[in-house]
Amino acid sequence: MSLANKTLFITGASRGIGLAIALRAARDGASIVIAAKTVTPDPRLPGTIFSAAEEIEKAGGKALPIPCDIRDEQAVEKAVGDTVAKFGGIDILVNNASAISLTGTLATPMKRYDLMHQINARGTFLASQKCIPYLAKAPNPHVLNLSPPLDFDVKWFASHPAYTLAKYSMSIYAWAMAEEFKDKGIAFNCLWPRTGIATAAIRNVLGGDEGMQHCRKPEIMGDAAYAILNRPARNCTGNFFIDDEVLAAEGVTDFSPYAVAPGATLMPDFFVPAPGARTVVGRN
């Protein structure tokens, strides 16, 4: 497997899972576009598009940091155009950018509602729309959305309906576009972690430094994404993948190196159906 000579357009890749995916691809010498908003350091959100670019190049890849608000159609269109001008095309799109607010109906300001749906749902649709004409020219084109399996158990909706719907929209777009563009050979899949992943979202929203001790490292998502993106696009589309299931299929049997604190009880992530209770749509 190799992503050598591939060009990846990754939204929100200045930190966390997006950066982990970029760094794994960089080890093959891939060219990576970091399309994200953070251009100056923020103490709550470490990493900028420029620091990410430095890490990618140190890992062996080529990097193009592009300031981009995923909500802005002209900004996304320009970022895609700059990518093609720099690297000659786009092989892979990773829709990673996301916003979260785990609030109920009465506690969700419409400004926060709009942010989640503009970034998660609309941003995914927009980036996909602008990249598809170039992906259609690539030899093994993939779109990977960082979004969950479509389990419609109401427990996932009742406590934070606005966030759930925003994330599920990303999954529905992948599911729909896999069918829409199957004749063009473009793969559309989703990837989601079984456990919490040690990112700024966990630290700031779900439990601080203590919560981080019950998570896996972002590298598990980077390695799982790498495995998916190397598969033949025409034979691997319309799936809702879970990170450790992907790696198990690749022969990984020991997941302890991915733990932030080896031996600690892992925090389960949202939206992963219990064994025997899979109410998931799709082909997987």
Backbone as numpy.savetxt, mean C-alpha at the origin, in Angstrom:
# Nx Ny Nz CAx CAy CAz Cx Cy Cz
13.38 -14.24 -8.98 12.54 -13.05 -8.98 13.42 -11.81 -8.98
12.99 -10.79 -9.72 13.73 -9.54 -9.72 12.86 -8.41 -10.25
13.04 -7.23 -9.65 12.39 -6.02 -10.14 13.42 -5.10 -10.79
14.55 -5.65 -11.18 15.56 -4.87 -11.88 14.96 -4.24 -13.12
15.30 -2.98 -13.37 14.85 -2.22 -14.53 13.36 -1.92 -14.53
12.68 -2.19 -13.41 11.27 -1.83 -13.29 11.14 -0.44 -12.69
10.06 0.25 -13.05 9.74 1.55 -12.47 8.49 1.43 -11.63
8.62 1.79 -10.35 7.50 1.74 -9.41 7.07 3.16 -9.06
5.79 3.43 -9.14 5.19 4.69 -8.70 4.45 4.37 -7.40
4.96 4.89 -6.27 4.40 4.54 -4.96 3.88 5.80 -4.29
2.61 5.82 -3.95 2.04 6.97 -3.25 2.31 6.82 -1.75
2.60 7.93 -1.10 2.84 7.91 0.34 4.05 7.10 0.75
5.11 7.12 -0.06 6.26 6.24 0.20 7.36 6.90 1.00
7.07 7.98 1.70 8.13 8.64 2.46 8.43 7.96 3.79
7.59 6.99 4.17 7.78 6.30 5.45 6.98 4.99 5.45
7.15 4.22 6.52 6.29 3.08 6.79 6.28 2.01 5.72
5.08 1.49 5.45 4.94 0.37 4.52 5.34 0.75 3.11
4.95 1.94 2.67 5.32 2.38 1.33 6.82 2.41 1.14
7.54 2.91 2.14 9.00 2.95 2.06 9.59 1.55 2.11
9.01 0.66 2.91 9.51 -0.72 2.98 9.39 -1.41 1.62
8.29 -1.19 0.92 8.11 -1.76 -0.42 9.16 -1.18 -1.37
9.37 0.14 -1.26 10.35 0.80 -2.12 11.76 0.25 -1.87
12.12 0.07 -0.62 13.47 -0.39 -0.30 13.70 -1.82 -0.76
12.66 -2.65 -0.68 12.83 -4.03 -1.17 13.05 -4.04 -2.67
12.32 -3.22 -3.39 12.51 -3.13 -4.84 13.86 -2.52 -5.18
14.30 -1.57 -4.36 15.58 -0.89 -4.61 16.75 -1.85 -4.57
16.65 -2.91 -3.78 17.74 -3.88 -3.69 17.98 -4.58 -5.02
16.99 -4.57 -5.91 17.15 -5.12 -7.25 17.64 -4.07 -8.25
17.74 -2.83 -7.79 18.11 -1.76 -8.71 16.93 -1.11 -9.41
15.73 -1.26 -8.86 14.53 -0.68 -9.46 14.57 0.85 -9.37
13.78 1.49 -10.24 13.59 2.94 -10.20 12.28 3.22 -9.48
12.31 4.11 -8.49 11.16 4.31 -7.62 10.80 5.78 -7.50
9.53 6.07 -7.75 9.00 7.41 -7.58 8.31 7.48 -6.22
8.75 8.44 -5.39 8.13 8.67 -4.09 7.18 9.84 -4.26
5.90 9.54 -4.44 4.89 10.58 -4.64 4.16 10.79 -3.31
4.53 11.84 -2.60 3.98 12.07 -1.26 4.05 13.55 -0.92
3.38 13.92 0.16 3.28 15.33 0.53 4.42 15.82 1.39
5.05 14.95 2.17 5.98 15.40 3.19 7.31 15.83 2.59
7.56 17.14 2.64 8.82 17.67 2.13 9.69 18.26 3.24
9.08 18.52 4.39 9.84 19.01 5.55 9.58 18.08 6.73
10.58 17.85 7.59 10.41 16.92 8.71 9.28 17.33 9.65
8.59 16.32 10.16 7.50 16.50 11.13 7.80 15.56 12.29
7.88 16.07 13.53 8.23 15.20 14.66 7.27 14.03 14.87
6.01 14.17 14.44 5.04 13.09 14.60 5.09 12.11 13.43
5.66 12.55 12.31 5.69 11.72 11.10 7.10 11.73 10.52
7.99 10.91 11.04 9.38 10.93 10.57 9.49 10.54 9.11
10.41 11.19 8.42 10.67 10.87 7.02 10.04 11.86 6.07
10.78 12.20 5.01 10.29 13.05 3.93 10.54 12.35 2.61
10.06 12.93 1.53 10.31 12.32 0.23 11.81 12.32 -0.08
12.53 13.29 0.48 13.96 13.39 0.20 14.77 12.40 1.04
14.40 12.22 2.29 15.09 11.21 3.10 14.81 9.81 2.57
13.57 9.59 2.09 13.24 8.30 1.50 14.08 8.05 0.24
14.25 9.09 -0.57 15.05 8.95 -1.78 16.49 8.57 -1.45
17.04 9.17 -0.39 18.41 8.83 0.03 18.51 7.36 0.43
17.51 6.88 1.19 17.53 5.47 1.60 17.42 4.54 0.40
16.58 4.89 -0.54 16.38 4.06 -1.73 17.67 3.96 -2.54
18.34 5.09 -2.69 19.58 5.08 -3.47 20.70 4.33 -2.74
20.73 4.43 -1.42 21.71 3.67 -0.66 21.46 2.17 -0.77
20.19 1.80 -0.94 19.84 0.38 -1.07 20.12 -0.17 -2.47
20.44 0.72 -3.41 20.79 0.26 -4.75 19.83 0.66 -5.85
18.78 1.41 -5.49 17.80 1.82 -6.49 18.02 3.23 -6.99
17.19 3.61 -7.95 17.14 4.99 -8.42 15.87 5.62 -7.85
15.95 6.88 -7.43 14.81 7.50 -6.76 14.46 8.82 -7.41
13.17 9.08 -7.50 12.66 10.37 -7.95 11.64 10.85 -6.93
12.02 11.76 -6.01 11.07 12.28 -5.05 10.22 13.38 -5.68
8.90 13.23 -5.63 7.99 14.20 -6.22 6.99 14.66 -5.17
7.00 15.95 -4.82 5.95 16.45 -3.92 4.59 16.30 -4.61
3.68 15.60 -3.98 2.41 15.31 -4.65 1.29 15.13 -3.63
0.26 15.95 -3.75 -0.96 15.78 -2.97 -1.87 14.87 -3.78
-2.09 13.68 -3.29 -2.84 12.66 -4.02 -4.28 13.08 -4.29
-4.73 14.15 -3.63 -6.09 14.65 -3.84 -6.19 15.60 -5.03
-5.05 16.01 -5.55 -4.99 17.04 -6.59 -4.76 16.38 -7.96
-5.76 16.43 -8.83 -5.66 15.74 -10.12 -4.48 16.26 -10.94
-4.30 17.56 -10.99 -3.20 18.11 -11.78 -1.85 17.69 -11.23
-1.74 17.64 -9.89 -0.47 17.22 -9.27 -0.17 15.77 -9.59
-1.16 14.91 -9.55 -0.95 13.49 -9.86 -0.61 13.32 -11.34
-1.31 14.03 -12.18 -1.04 13.96 -13.62 0.39 14.40 -13.93
0.83 15.47 -13.28 2.20 15.95 -13.49 3.22 14.94 -12.96
2.94 14.36 -11.78 3.86 13.38 -11.21 4.02 12.17 -12.13
2.91 11.73 -12.70 2.98 10.60 -13.64 3.77 11.00 -14.89
3.51 12.20 -15.40 4.26 12.67 -16.56 5.74 12.80 -16.29
6.10 13.32 -15.10 7.51 13.43 -14.73 8.17 12.06 -14.61
7.41 11.09 -14.13 7.93 9.72 -14.01 8.27 9.15 -15.37
7.35 9.30 -16.31 7.56 8.75 -17.65 8.72 9.47 -18.35
8.80 10.79 -18.14 9.89 11.55 -18.74 11.25 11.11 -18.19
11.29 10.79 -16.90 12.55 10.40 -16.25 12.94 8.96 -16.53
11.98 8.05 -16.42 12.30 6.62 -16.47 11.76 5.88 -17.70
10.96 6.57 -18.52 10.51 5.96 -19.77 9.20 5.21 -19.71
8.63 5.04 -18.53 7.37 4.33 -18.41 7.07 4.01 -16.96
6.02 3.23 -16.74 5.63 2.79 -15.39 5.28 1.32 -15.47
5.91 0.52 -14.63 5.63 -0.92 -14.58 4.70 -1.30 -13.44
4.77 -0.54 -12.35 4.06 -0.92 -11.13 3.53 0.33 -10.44
2.29 0.29 -10.01 1.69 1.33 -9.18 1.35 0.71 -7.83
1.81 1.34 -6.76 1.42 0.93 -5.42 0.62 2.05 -4.79
-0.67 1.79 -4.58 -1.55 2.76 -3.92 -1.47 2.55 -2.42
-0.56 3.28 -1.81 -0.27 3.13 -0.39 -0.79 4.30 0.46
-0.88 5.49 -0.12 -1.29 6.67 0.64 -2.64 6.44 1.31
-2.74 6.85 2.57 -3.97 6.57 3.33 -4.10 7.54 4.49
-5.33 7.78 4.89 -5.64 8.59 6.08 -6.56 7.77 6.97
-6.43 7.96 8.28 -7.19 7.15 9.24 -7.80 8.02 10.33
-9.02 7.68 10.71 -9.67 8.26 11.89 -10.65 7.22 12.41
-10.33 6.61 13.53 -11.15 5.51 14.07 -12.25 6.08 14.95
-13.15 6.81 14.32 -14.22 7.51 15.04 -15.58 7.09 14.52
-16.56 7.14 15.40 -17.92 6.82 15.02 -18.59 7.96 14.27
-19.82 7.74 13.90 -20.54 8.69 13.07 -20.60 10.09 13.69
-20.98 10.19 14.95 -21.14 11.50 15.58 -19.82 12.16 15.92
-18.76 11.40 15.95 -17.45 11.95 16.33 -16.53 12.18 15.13
-17.07 12.05 13.93 -16.25 12.23 12.73 -16.61 13.55 12.06
-15.78 14.58 12.22 -16.04 15.85 11.51 -16.02 15.61 10.00
-16.83 16.34 9.28 -16.88 16.14 7.83 -15.54 16.45 7.16
-14.75 17.34 7.76 -13.43 17.62 7.22 -12.57 16.35 7.26
-12.67 15.59 8.36 -11.91 14.35 8.48 -12.48 13.28 7.55
-13.81 13.22 7.45 -14.45 12.29 6.52 -13.95 12.54 5.09
-13.99 13.80 4.70 -13.56 14.15 3.35 -12.10 13.79 3.11
-11.24 14.02 4.11 -9.82 13.70 3.97 -9.63 12.22 3.70
-10.29 11.37 4.49 -10.13 9.92 4.31 -10.61 9.47 2.94
-11.75 9.98 2.51 -12.30 9.53 1.24 -11.56 10.13 0.05
-11.04 11.34 0.21 -10.27 11.95 -0.88 -8.92 11.27 -1.06
-8.29 10.87 0.03 -6.98 10.21 -0.08 -7.15 8.73 -0.37
-7.89 8.03 0.46 -7.98 6.57 0.33 -8.73 6.16 -0.95
-9.95 6.64 -1.09 -10.79 6.20 -2.19 -10.49 6.95 -3.48
-10.69 8.25 -3.45 -10.50 9.05 -4.67 -9.04 9.03 -5.12
-8.11 9.11 -4.17 -6.70 9.10 -4.53 -6.28 7.82 -5.22
-6.79 6.69 -4.75 -6.50 5.41 -5.38 -7.07 5.35 -6.79
-8.30 5.79 -6.94 -8.93 5.82 -8.27 -8.15 6.73 -9.21
-7.78 7.92 -8.71 -7.08 8.91 -9.53 -5.71 8.42 -9.97
-4.91 7.92 -9.04 -3.58 7.43 -9.40 -3.67 6.27 -10.38
-4.64 5.39 -10.17 -4.83 4.26 -11.09 -5.19 4.77 -12.48
-6.13 5.69 -12.55 -6.58 6.22 -13.83 -5.43 6.83 -14.63
-4.57 7.58 -13.95 -3.48 8.28 -14.64 -2.34 7.33 -15.03
-2.17 6.24 -14.28 -1.07 5.31 -14.57 -1.44 4.22 -15.57
-2.70 3.86 -15.67 -3.12 2.73 -16.49 -2.67 2.83 -17.95
-2.75 4.00 -18.60 -2.28 4.04 -20.00 -0.82 3.64 -20.16
0.01 3.90 -19.15 1.42 3.52 -19.21 1.63 2.09 -18.75
0.87 1.66 -17.76 0.95 0.27 -17.32 0.58 -0.68 -18.46
-0.36 -0.28 -19.30 -0.81 -1.13 -20.40 0.32 -1.41 -21.39
1.38 -0.60 -21.37 2.52 -0.80 -22.28 3.64 -1.60 -21.63
3.51 -1.90 -20.34 4.57 -2.59 -19.61 4.47 -4.10 -19.81
5.59 -4.82 -19.70 5.57 -6.27 -19.95 4.89 -7.09 -18.85
4.92 -6.63 -17.61 4.28 -7.37 -16.51 3.70 -6.38 -15.51
2.64 -5.66 -15.91 2.16 -4.53 -15.12 1.32 -4.94 -13.91
1.60 -4.29 -12.79 0.88 -4.57 -11.56 0.39 -3.28 -10.91
-0.79 -3.34 -10.34 -1.28 -2.33 -9.40 -1.55 -3.05 -8.08
-0.98 -2.52 -7.02 -1.16 -3.13 -5.70 -1.72 -2.08 -4.76
-2.92 -2.33 -4.24 -3.55 -1.43 -3.28 -3.32 -1.95 -1.87
-2.88 -1.09 -0.98 -2.69 -1.47 0.42 -4.03 -1.32 1.13
-4.86 -2.34 0.98 -6.23 -2.29 1.47 -6.71 -3.70 1.80
-7.78 -3.81 2.57 -8.13 -5.10 3.19 -9.00 -6.00 2.35
-9.09 -7.27 2.77 -10.07 -8.18 2.17 -11.48 -7.66 2.46
-12.40 -7.95 1.57 -13.75 -7.41 1.70 -14.62 -8.33 2.56
-14.39 -8.24 3.86 -15.19 -8.97 4.83 -16.29 -8.03 5.32
-17.55 -8.35 5.01 -18.66 -7.44 5.31 -19.35 -7.76 6.64
-18.61 -8.34 7.57 -19.13 -8.47 8.93 -19.32 -7.06 9.49
-20.49 -6.79 10.04 -20.81 -5.42 10.48 -19.89 -4.93 11.59
-19.19 -5.83 12.28 -18.29 -5.40 13.35 -17.19 -4.48 12.83
-16.84 -4.63 11.55 -15.80 -3.77 10.99 -16.32 -2.38 10.65
-17.62 -2.23 10.60 -18.22 -0.95 10.22 -18.75 -0.16 11.42
-19.27 -0.84 12.41 -20.04 -0.18 13.45 -19.27 0.88 14.23
-17.99 0.65 14.50 -17.23 1.58 15.34 -16.61 2.73 14.57
-16.33 2.52 13.29 -15.69 3.57 12.49 -16.12 3.43 11.03
-17.40 3.69 10.75 -17.93 3.45 9.41 -17.25 4.27 8.32
-16.87 5.51 8.61 -16.27 6.35 7.57 -14.91 5.81 7.14
-14.10 5.42 8.12 -12.77 4.87 7.79 -12.91 3.54 7.06
-13.77 2.67 7.55 -13.93 1.36 6.92 -14.34 1.52 5.46
-15.32 2.37 5.21 -15.78 2.54 3.84 -14.68 3.11 2.95
-13.86 4.02 3.50 -12.77 4.59 2.71 -11.74 3.52 2.34
-11.41 2.64 3.28 -10.45 1.57 2.97 -11.06 0.52 2.04
-12.32 0.16 2.29 -12.97 -0.83 1.44 -13.11 -0.32 0.01
-13.24 1.00 -0.16 -13.32 1.55 -1.51 -12.06 1.22 -2.30
-10.90 1.28 -1.64 -9.65 0.92 -2.31 -9.70 -0.52 -2.79
-10.23 -1.40 -1.97 -10.31 -2.81 -2.32 -11.30 -3.05 -3.45
-12.42 -2.35 -3.40 -13.44 -2.51 -4.44 -12.91 -2.04 -5.79
-12.12 -0.96 -5.79 -11.54 -0.50 -7.05 -10.61 -1.55 -7.64
-9.79 -2.18 -6.81 -8.90 -3.23 -7.31 -9.70 -4.40 -7.86
-10.73 -4.79 -7.13 -11.59 -5.90 -7.53 -12.26 -5.61 -8.87
-12.78 -4.38 -9.01 -13.47 -4.01 -10.24 -12.50 -3.86 -11.41
-11.36 -3.19 -11.17 -10.42 -2.93 -12.26 -9.72 -4.20 -12.72
-9.59 -5.18 -11.83 -9.03 -6.46 -12.26 -9.87 -7.06 -13.38
-11.16 -6.92 -13.28 -12.06 -7.41 -14.32 -12.07 -6.47 -15.53
-12.10 -5.17 -15.24 -12.19 -4.18 -16.31 -10.98 -4.25 -17.26
-9.79 -4.47 -16.69 -8.58 -4.40 -17.49 -7.89 -5.75 -17.67
-8.63 -6.84 -17.46 -8.00 -8.16 -17.58 -7.50 -8.41 -19.00
-8.20 -7.87 -20.00 -7.78 -8.08 -21.38 -6.49 -7.34 -21.71
-6.16 -6.34 -20.93 -4.90 -5.61 -21.12 -3.75 -6.23 -20.34
-4.07 -7.24 -19.52 -3.02 -7.95 -18.79 -2.48 -7.20 -17.59
-3.23 -6.23 -17.08 -2.78 -5.48 -15.90 -3.34 -6.16 -14.65
-2.46 -6.50 -13.72 -2.89 -7.12 -12.46 -3.31 -6.04 -11.46
-4.42 -6.26 -10.82 -4.89 -5.41 -9.72 -5.12 -6.30 -8.51
-4.36 -6.09 -7.46 -4.49 -6.89 -6.24 -4.45 -6.00 -5.01
-4.84 -6.57 -3.88 -4.78 -5.88 -2.60 -3.88 -6.68 -1.65
-3.21 -5.96 -0.78 -2.36 -6.59 0.24 -2.67 -5.94 1.58
-2.80 -6.79 2.62 -3.15 -6.31 3.95 -2.40 -7.14 4.99
-2.01 -6.54 6.10 -1.27 -7.28 7.12 -2.20 -8.04 8.07
-1.74 -9.21 8.50 -2.52 -9.95 9.51 -2.45 -9.26 10.87
-1.32 -8.62 11.14 -1.10 -8.00 12.45 -0.90 -6.50 12.27
-0.88 -5.80 13.39 -0.47 -4.41 13.34 0.95 -4.30 12.80
1.21 -3.23 12.06 2.55 -2.97 11.53 3.09 -1.72 12.20
4.35 -1.77 12.60 4.96 -0.68 13.37 5.18 0.54 12.49
4.16 1.38 12.42 4.20 2.61 11.62 3.76 3.78 12.48
3.83 4.98 11.90 3.39 6.18 12.61 1.91 6.09 12.99
1.11 5.41 12.17 -0.32 5.28 12.48 -0.53 4.53 13.79
0.26 3.48 14.02 0.14 2.74 15.27 0.57 3.61 16.43
1.71 4.29 16.28 2.21 5.12 17.37 1.25 6.26 17.70
0.70 6.91 16.69 -0.09 8.12 16.90 -1.56 7.86 17.15
-2.06 6.71 16.69 -3.51 6.47 16.76 -3.88 5.27 17.62
-3.04 4.24 17.61 -3.48 2.96 18.17 -2.67 2.44 19.36
-1.90 3.26 20.02 -1.26 2.68 21.20 0.13 3.13 21.53
0.66 4.13 20.84 1.96 4.68 21.20 3.08 3.65 21.10
4.15 3.89 21.85 5.31 3.01 21.81 4.99 1.62 22.34
4.08 1.54 23.31 3.70 0.23 23.84 3.00 -0.59 22.77
2.12 0.05 22.01 1.44 -0.65 20.92 2.40 -1.16 19.87
3.47 -0.41 19.64 4.45 -0.81 18.64 5.12 -2.14 19.00
5.22 -2.44 20.28 5.86 -3.68 20.72 5.06 -4.92 20.35
3.81 -4.74 19.97 2.93 -5.86 19.63 2.67 -5.93 18.12
3.59 -5.36 17.36 3.46 -5.30 15.90 4.59 -6.04 15.21
4.39 -6.25 13.94 5.48 -6.68 13.07 6.08 -5.48 12.37
7.28 -5.65 11.85 7.99 -4.58 11.16 7.41 -4.39 9.75
7.52 -3.19 9.19 7.03 -2.96 7.83 7.67 -3.86 6.78
8.84 -4.41 7.09 9.53 -5.26 6.12 8.71 -6.47 5.70
7.80 -6.94 6.55 6.99 -8.10 6.15 6.08 -7.73 4.98
5.60 -6.50 4.99 4.77 -6.05 3.88 5.62 -5.79 2.64
6.84 -5.30 2.86 7.74 -5.11 1.73 8.07 -6.41 1.04
8.34 -7.45 1.82 8.68 -8.75 1.25 7.46 -9.40 0.58
6.28 -9.25 1.19 5.07 -9.82 0.59 4.74 -9.11 -0.72
4.85 -7.79 -0.73 4.58 -7.03 -1.95 5.56 -7.45 -3.05
6.81 -7.63 -2.70 7.83 -8.03 -3.67 7.45 -9.36 -4.33
6.98 -10.31 -3.53 6.58 -11.61 -4.08 5.42 -11.46 -5.05
4.43 -10.65 -4.69 3.25 -10.45 -5.56 3.66 -9.77 -6.86
4.48 -8.74 -6.76 4.83 -7.93 -7.93 5.72 -8.66 -8.91
6.28 -9.78 -8.50 7.08 -10.61 -9.39 6.26 -11.70 -10.07
5.01 -11.87 -9.68 4.19 -12.91 -10.28 3.68 -12.48 -11.64
3.37 -13.43 -12.53 2.83 -13.08 -13.85 1.49 -12.35 -13.71
1.41 -11.16 -14.25 0.24 -10.31 -14.04 -1.05 -10.95 -14.54
-0.99 -11.62 -15.66 -2.22 -12.20 -16.23 -2.77 -13.34 -15.39
-1.92 -13.96 -14.58 -2.36 -15.09 -13.76 -2.52 -14.73 -12.29
-2.32 -13.48 -11.97 -2.37 -13.07 -10.56 -3.08 -11.73 -10.46
-4.39 -11.76 -10.47 -5.16 -10.52 -10.42 -6.50 -10.75 -9.73
-7.02 -9.70 -9.11 -8.30 -9.79 -8.41 -8.22 -10.47 -7.07
-7.04 -10.47 -6.44 -6.84 -11.17 -5.17 -6.78 -10.21 -3.99
-7.17 -10.74 -2.83 -7.03 -10.03 -1.56 -6.02 -10.81 -0.71
-4.79 -10.36 -0.74 -3.70 -11.10 -0.10 -3.49 -10.64 1.34
-3.09 -11.60 2.20 -2.64 -11.32 3.56 -1.14 -11.58 3.60
-0.39 -10.70 4.25 1.07 -10.71 4.13 1.71 -12.06 4.45
1.38 -12.65 5.60 2.08 -13.89 5.96 1.63 -15.08 5.11
0.42 -15.01 4.55 -0.02 -16.07 3.64 0.79 -16.03 2.34
1.06 -14.82 1.86 1.88 -14.68 0.65 3.26 -15.28 0.88
3.87 -14.94 2.02 5.22 -15.40 2.30 5.26 -16.90 2.59
4.22 -17.42 3.22 4.15 -18.87 3.45 4.14 -19.62 2.12
3.43 -19.06 1.13 3.40 -19.67 -0.19 4.77 -19.62 -0.87
5.61 -18.70 -0.43 6.97 -18.58 -0.96 7.96 -19.44 -0.17
7.47 -20.16 0.84 8.32 -21.05 1.60 8.81 -20.52 2.93
8.33 -19.34 3.35 8.74 -18.79 4.64 7.98 -19.53 5.74
8.69 -20.01 6.73 8.06 -20.73 7.85 8.30 -20.06 9.19
9.28 -19.19 9.26 9.61 -18.51 10.53 9.38 -17.02 10.36
8.36 -16.51 11.06 8.02 -15.09 10.96 8.55 -14.28 12.14
9.27 -14.92 13.04 9.76 -14.22 14.23 10.70 -13.06 13.91
11.52 -13.12 12.84 12.38 -11.97 12.55 11.62 -10.69 12.23
10.35 -10.82 11.86 9.56 -9.63 11.54 8.97 -8.96 12.79
9.00 -9.63 13.92 8.41 -9.07 15.13 9.25 -7.93 15.67
8.60 -6.85 16.09 9.32 -5.74 16.74 9.92 -6.23 18.05
9.13 -6.96 18.83 9.59 -7.52 20.10 9.35 -9.02 20.05
10.36 -9.80 19.68 10.18 -11.25 19.57 9.58 -11.85 20.84
8.56 -12.67 20.66 7.90 -13.30 21.80 6.68 -12.56 22.31
6.55 -11.29 21.95 5.38 -10.51 22.40 4.13 -10.97 21.65
2.98 -10.86 22.31 1.71 -11.17 21.66 1.46 -10.15 20.56
1.10 -10.63 19.37 0.90 -9.73 18.25 -0.51 -9.17 18.22
-0.61 -7.90 17.90 -1.89 -7.20 17.78 -2.52 -7.55 16.43
-3.72 -8.15 16.42 -4.35 -8.43 15.13 -4.80 -7.14 14.45
-4.70 -7.10 13.14 -5.15 -5.92 12.43 -6.67 -5.98 12.19
-7.22 -4.85 11.82 -8.63 -4.80 11.45 -8.87 -5.56 10.15
-10.11 -5.97 9.97 -10.65 -6.43 8.69 -10.23 -7.84 8.27
-9.39 -8.52 9.05 -8.98 -9.87 8.67 -10.02 -10.86 9.20
-10.71 -11.59 8.33 -11.74 -12.51 8.80 -11.16 -13.62 9.66
-11.94 -14.06 10.62 -11.53 -15.20 11.43 -11.54 -16.46 10.57
-10.70 -17.43 10.89 -10.70 -18.69 10.13 -12.10 -19.31 10.12
-12.53 -19.73 8.96 -13.84 -20.35 8.84 -14.98 -19.36 8.73
-14.67 -18.06 8.74 -15.73 -17.05 8.67 -15.43 -16.06 7.55
-14.89 -16.55 6.46 -14.50 -15.66 5.37 -15.71 -15.29 4.52
-16.12 -14.05 4.62 -17.23 -13.56 3.79 -16.65 -12.60 2.76
-15.59 -13.06 2.10 -14.84 -12.21 1.19 -15.31 -12.42 -0.24
-15.49 -11.32 -0.95 -15.80 -11.43 -2.37 -14.50 -11.51 -3.14
-14.62 -11.90 -4.41 -13.43 -11.92 -5.26 -13.02 -13.32 -5.67
-11.84 -13.45 -6.22 -11.39 -14.72 -6.78 -10.49 -15.49 -5.82
-10.07 -14.86 -4.74 -9.05 -15.46 -3.89 -9.66 -16.55 -2.99
